[in-house]
Amino acid sequence: MLIRIDPASEDPIFAQVAASVRADAATGRLRPGDRLPSARDVADALGVNLHTVLRAYQDLRDEGLVDMRRGRGAVVTDAATPLAQLYDDIAALARRARALGLSPDTLASLVKEHR
């Protein structure tokens, strides 16, 4: 598993880490039962503070995407399955928006209106 961040992004690092894990779950690269790398390993690999990664993992836990247990680490839950099921729908929507000439920002705004 490769967690990606963009140091130039205005998004907080913890949010980027969580988004990277969500994206891997949505694309099927992470499946229920898969273990995430230890927070310490991620922090070392990215050159960020351990607490930054722990906050990302806690946010994912609060969303129900991962289960955190002592001795087991962070494990992907069954909540990853619906994300993966939606991925194809989202990809189709993005293709349709591109075909209609809509920008990604416009599409994102339309999606946000339908919360």
N, C-alpha and C positions, 0 to 999 in steps of 0.2 A: 504494500500500500504506500502510495506517495502522497503526502500532504503538501499542498501547494499554497504558498502565500506570495503576495506582491508587496515588498517593502515600500514601494512608492504609492500604494493605495491609501486612500483616506479612511478606509474601513479599518477598524481595530484588528490587530493580529488575532485575537481570540475568535472574533467573528469570521475571519478568513479560514482559520483552522476548522471551525465548526462547519462552515459552508463547504469546505473541501470534503469533509467526511460525508455530509449530506449528498453531495454530488456523486461520490463513489457509491453510496447506497442507491441513489436513483438510477444510476447506469448499470447496476448489478455487479459492479466490481467488489462491493461488500454485500454479504448476504447474512441473514439471521444466523447467529452462532459464531460468526467471525469475531476474532479478537482484534482490537485496535492496538497499535504499538503503545508501549508504556508512555505515560506523559513525560517522563524523564528522557526517554529516547527521542521523542518528538522534539522536545525543547532543545536537546543537544544538537540534533540534526538541523534544526532551523536557526539555531543561535538565538533563541528567545528564552525568556524567564519561564521556569517550570510552572509558576502560578498562572501564566497566560494560557498555557495548554490545559491546565486543570480547569480553568474557567470555561474553556471551550467544551471540554468533556462534561462538565457539570450542566452546561446549557443543553447539550445533547441528551443528557440523562433526564433533565427536566422536561424535555420534549417527548421523552419515551423512546428515543431512537437507540440509546445504549443503556445497558445495565452495568452499574459499577459495583463490584464486590471485592472485598479484601481477599487477596490471594489469587483472584481470577482476573483482575484488571477490568478494562472496559470491553464489554461484549455487545455486539449488535443484536438488537431485539427483532421480534417479528414486525415491528413498525416499519422496517425497511422494505417489506414486500409491497405495500401500497405505493411507496415512493417509486419503486421500480416499475410498477404497473402504470403509473402516471407519466413516466418518462417518455414513452412512445407518443402519448397524446400531446405532451408539451413540444416534442420535436416536430410533430405534424403541424401544430399551431404556429411554431416559429417559421416553418417552411411556407405556410400559407401567408403569414404576415410579410415575409420577404417578397413573395410573389405579388402581393398587393402594393409593394413599395413602402411598407411601414418600417420605421426605424425600430431598433430594439427598445429604445426609450419609450416610444409611443406604445408599443406592445406592452411593456411593463406597466405603463400608466393605466392602460385599459384593464389589465389583470388586477391591479391594485384597487380599481373602482369596484370590483366584484367580490370584495372580501365578505 
